[in-house]
Amino acid sequence: MNEPVAGLMLTDDLIFFSRVAATARASGMVVKQARTADALLVLAKANTPSGIILDLRSEEHTSELQS
C-alpha cells in the first residue's frame, strides 16, 4: 500500500533528510527526498505534496532553482 505523500524535500544531505523523515513518520506523514531540482519537479508532479522543504545550505540546489 502506498502512503500519501505529505511533503517533498530537496536535499543531498542524507542525515538531515533522515531526521526530517523520522519526525514526519512519527506524526503519521510521509516525506520523500529529491536530490536534484529536476527530481523534485518529477516527484511534485507525480505526488502533489502538501509542502516542499528546500535545503538552502546546498549551493548546488540554490543555483539550480535560480536559473
C-alpha positions in Angstrom: 0.0 0.0 0.0 1.3 3.4 -1.0 1.1 6.1 1.7 0.0 9.6 0.6 3.0 12.0 0.4 2.7 14.9 2.8 5.8 16.6 1.6 8.9 16.6 -0.5 12.4 17.6 0.5 15.2 18.9 -1.8 18.5 17.9 -0.2 21.5 15.8 -0.8 22.2 15.6 2.9 21.1 12.1 3.9 21.5 12.7 7.6 19.4 15.9 7.5 16.7 14.1 5.4 16.6 11.1 7.7 15.9 13.3 10.7 13.1 15.2 8.9 11.6 11.9 7.6 11.7 10.3 11.0 9.9 13.3 12.6 7.3 13.2 9.8 6.8 9.5 10.2 6.3 9.9 13.9 3.5 12.3 13.1 1.9 10.0 10.6 3.2 11.8 7.5 5.5 10.8 4.6 8.3 12.9 3.2 10.1 11.9 0.1 13.6 13.0 -0.9 14.7 14.6 -4.1 18.4 15.1 -4.6 18.1 17.4 -7.6 15.8 20.2 -8.7 14.7 18.1 -11.7 13.9 15.1 -9.5 11.9 17.4 -7.2 9.8 18.5 -10.2 9.1 14.9 -11.2 8.1 13.9 -7.7 5.9 17.0 -7.3 4.1 16.3 -10.5 3.5 12.7 -9.5 2.6 13.1 -5.9 1.1 16.6 -5.4 2.6 17.3 -2.0 1.2 19.4 0.8 4.5 21.1 1.2 8.1 21.2 0.0 11.2 21.7 2.1 14.3 23.2 0.4 17.8 22.7 1.9 19.1 26.3 1.4 22.5 25.3 2.7 23.2 23.4 -0.5 24.7 25.9 -3.0 24.2 23.4 -5.9 20.4 23.3 -5.4 20.1 27.1 -4.7 21.8 27.9 -8.1 19.7 25.2 -9.9 16.5 26.8 -8.6 17.6 30.4 -9.5 18.1 29.6 -13.2 
